[in-house]
Amino acid sequence: MRKLIVVFFAIALIGGGSTVFADETSKRQLAEDLLVQLNIDKFTEISIPMIAKMQENLFKSKTGEKVKDEYFKEFSDKLWKLIRKEMAWENMKDDYIKVYSEVFSENELKELIIFYKSPIGLKFIEKTPLLMQKTMEISQVRTQRLMPEINKIIEESVKDKDRREK
């Protein structure tokens, strides 16, 4: 009788484990399908140059000059080359799949895929790069507007630190 119970539990564990593995594989595939539908690979490609341009504009606004300094240009080029390489879709794909499959249930992933294949979902995907660009522009303007206050806070913090150390 004990042998029968042990065999039953062993079969249940093995069978249950393979079901969980199959569910996770299916869920990961759905997450990947959703990411493909969303064109996440293209968004990562276009977002990095947008951020680089924002950084350059911020530097220009802070210095009041065009970026002519060859050292800054060389530094910036090296920095963004490194970032582009590290943030490339091929390097981030598995991480994105893992996150999407952790955050969404299998049913939610299926529903999202259906939505993003619908006419309004496709329209949303199509317009997302423009939305990204416009929201980044808003952020850039707000950041530039805040720079005097940010610089003031930095200066006050440095002065305060100096006073505390004396």
C-alpha positions, 0 to 999 in steps of 0.5 A: 500500500505504501509503495502504491501511495509513493508511486502515486505521489511521484507520478503526481509530482512529475506530471504536475511539474511538466504541466507547470513547465508547459504552462510557463513555456506557453505563457512565455510564448504568449509574452513573446507574441505580444512583444512582437505584436507591439513592435517593441524591438522597433521602439527600443531602436527609436527610443535611444536616439530620441534620448540621445537627442534630448541629452544633447539638447539639455547640454546645449541649453545648460551651456548655452552653446552648440555641442562643438567641443570635440571631447564632449562629442567623442564622449557622447558618441562612445556613451551612446554606442555602448548604450545602444549595444547594451539596450539592443533588442537582442540583448533585452528580449529575454528580460522583456519576455520574463517581465511580461510573463510575470506581470500578466496571466496567460489569459491577459496575454491572450486578450492583449494580443487580441486587442493589439491585433484589432484596428484600434490596437494597431492604430495605437501601435502605429502612433506610439512612436509619435506619442513617445516623441511628444511626451519626451519633448514635454519632459525635456521642456519641463527639465529645462525649465527646472534646471535653474532650480535644480542648480540652486538646490545643488549649490545649496546642498554643496554649501550645506555640506561644506558648513556641516564639515567645518 
